[in-house]
């Protein structure tokens, strides 16, 4: 018995169905891959290290006016300048003069590079707490109970001993006691 031959219209129909199926399969693969890369609103930690080496690393969040903001694993003793460089450097709109590039980083710290002319990373808005690790002496002087001499001591202590890890660390600064620290709660952050 002879099988019936497909007419040209049937061949076109089958070819169209096969082509449509191929487009659907490729589209699903393409969009599924894109969905996996966009599943999280947070960027993965860059420069990930093996678990054993990770114990000797710190994780910092580099944000603001940098080319590739995100979380980075860095060696202990790394400076803010290194973190900004690893994040692709400052953008042309960055006001890098408000960032102490020489300050050492601590685990869990955020490096915020402000935009020129915008609110500063160290608290340009009246409701935002002032960052003890990036604030200038002038910004600290504006806090209640902190004068120019104490503001200079806070900055000098930070430069000599590294970043503040809590507001309570201010107790080590000469001239600042428990009552002043209580007064600064909510106004400053480490």
FENFENVEN-V691187 format. One record per residue. RES is the residue in one letter. PHI is phi in whole degrees, 0 to 359 (* if undefined). OMEGA is omega in whole degrees, -180 to 180 (999 if undefined). Layout:
# FENFENVEN-V691187
((RES:PHI:OMEGA) (RES:PHI:OMEGA))
This chain:
# FENFENVEN-V691187
((X:*:-176) (X:264:179) (X:280:-177) (X:292:179) (X:282:179) (X:281:178) (X:284:180) (X:302:180) (X:292:178) (X:292:179) (X:297:178) (X:296:179) (X:297:179) (X:295:178) (X:296:179) (X:295:179) (X:295:179) (X:297:179) (X:295:179) (X:297:178) (X:298:179) (X:296:178) (X:297:180) (X:296:-180) (X:297:179) (X:295:178) (X:296:180) (X:296:180) (X:297:-180) (X:295:-177) (X:288:176) (X:293:178) (X:294:179) (X:293:180) (X:293:179) (X:293:-179) (X:285:180) (X:254:-176) (X:294:-179) (X:249:177) (X:277:179) (X:256:177) (X:286:178) (X:292:178) (X:293:-179) (X:274:179) (X:58:180) (X:299:-179) (X:244:175) (X:303:-174) (X:304:-178) (X:293:-180) (X:285:-179) (X:296:180) (X:296:-180) (X:263:-178) (X:247:172) (X:247:178) (X:245:178) (X:232:178) (X:256:178) (X:259:-174) (X:224:177) (X:91:-172) (X:275:173) (X:238:-175) (X:290:-179) (X:228:-180) (X:296:178) (X:158:179) (X:269:-179) (X:226:172) (X:265:-176) (X:227:177) (X:286:175) (X:302:-179) (X:89:178) (X:294:-180) (X:264:179) (X:302:179) (X:302:179) (X:294:-180) (X:295:179) (X:296:179) (X:295:180) (X:295:179) (X:277:175) (X:92:-180) (X:87:180) (X:285:176) (X:282:178) (X:299:-179) (X:273:-175) (X:289:172) (X:253:-174) (X:290:179) (X:292:179) (X:271:-178) (X:248:176) (X:278:-175) (X:295:-178) (X:274:-176) (X:292:176) (X:285:-179) (X:265:175) (X:239:179) (X:300:177) (X:83:-177) (X:279:174) (X:251:174) (X:258:-177) (X:248:179) (X:265:-176) (X:283:176) (X:273:179) (X:302:178) (X:86:179) (X:270:176) (X:295:-176) (X:286:178) (X:295:-177) (X:266:172) (X:109:179) (X:283:180) (X:264:-175) (X:294:-178) (X:266:-178) (X:278:177) (X:291:-179) (X:276:-180) (X:276:-179) (X:299:-175) (X:271:178) (X:225:-178) (X:290:176) (X:276:178) (X:299:179) (X:295:179) (X:292:179) (X:294:180) (X:299:-179) (X:284:179) (X:287:179) (X:295:177) (X:82:179) (X:248:177) (X:261:-178) (X:299:-179) (X:292:180) (X:292:177) (X:300:178) (X:296:178) (X:295:179) (X:297:180) (X:293:-180) (X:297:179) (X:297:178) (X:299:-179) (X:291:-178) (X:278:-172) (X:243:180) (X:95:-173) (X:292:174) (X:283:179) (X:258:176) (X:204:178) (X:296:180) (X:297:177) (X:299:178) (X:296:180) (X:300:180) (X:282:179) (X:279:179) (X:304:178) (X:94:178) (X:245:-180) (X:242:-176) (X:298:-179) (X:292:178) (X:292:178) (X:297:178) (X:298:179) (X:292:-177) (X:272:180) (X:303:-179) (X:87:179) (X:265:-179) (X:228:175) (X:227:179) (X:284:999))
